[in-house]
């Protein structure tokens, strides 16, 4: 149990101060949960219209905010501001927050190893017979956490409409931790990243390279290599989390690319470009199949529909909602929608199209059609 102070505010509508206070307290509780769990991607960034998300959050937080105390409250013109001390149960909070994660939200972290000479060293030590001295260069592994491969992958996934979280700039995890997690198969680091960034898909890996032949190296018959020839190797996993929170490996593989150039840095860059060209179509295909495979059937009932033309119009609206893969017409005002995300997001998207959401549950939504 962890108790911390947190703040929240809400707009006062029609002088309804009690309702604004209740909403402000709910937001303060959510802020406390974010601090305890360490959520980087705020719930507010998931959708534009927060009405349904706020409702879902206010219902969920009852389960893991054990108790709270109101410390301060202020009526600031048109808003109500509160400060509370909330006691949060981290494990329950983490589980509840994961239910708000998007199945099309992908966290990406693929650091690239770049060996680098950092300093000269001199070492002296004694043997039983004499004094020995040794000197040389000490090498230390350095990582490029943002590189050509990761940036290209993020760009392509964004083009396909996925919500992408670039883990590298947040300093949420160290490249060495990732390499260790991949080698050992330890899911703790991977699972914590998925919780932290509200993602249900994680693409994680590490890049290394070897110099096959160096510029000027004799390759036989009196011929010298005119370029540096480099092989770039990637070890990666695509990890997903199901509705129960269980971590599954969608894909685990290695891939390589080759590059040549006058200097090693450019050769590595060309190798990453070659690797990206081979890898990205494979990753997009696997992620796409996964998202399509987890789509569930949701019944949509629309009241106020009286003719076929309006029915066709509504079907067209539903088909153009993001991540809706199929819409079946079951009669006037009745549809079956295939959708991979939490039903609250579909309800929210429908409400943004001008419909009034009457009710929703995990497998059904009732809305009112308004011309």
Secondary structure, DSSP 8 states (H G I E B T S, - for coil): -EEEEEEEEEE--TT-HHHHHHHHHHHHHHHHHHHHHT-SS-GGGT-S--HHHHHHHHHHGGGTEEEEEEEEEEEETTEEEEEEEEEE-HHHHHHHHHTT-EEEEEEEEEEEEEEEEEEEEEEEEE-SS-EEEEEEEEEEEEEESS-HHHHHHHHHHHHTT-EEEE-GGGT-S-HHHHHHHHHHT--HHHHHHHHHTTEEEEEEEEEEEEEEE-TT-B-STT-B-SSEEEEEEEEEEEEEE-TT--EEEEEEEEEEEEEEESSHHHHHHHHHHHHHHHHHHHHHHHHHHHHHHT-EEEEEEEET--SHHHHHHHHHHHHTSTTEEEEEEEETTEEEEEE-S-HHHHHHHHHHTT-EEEEEETTEEEEE---
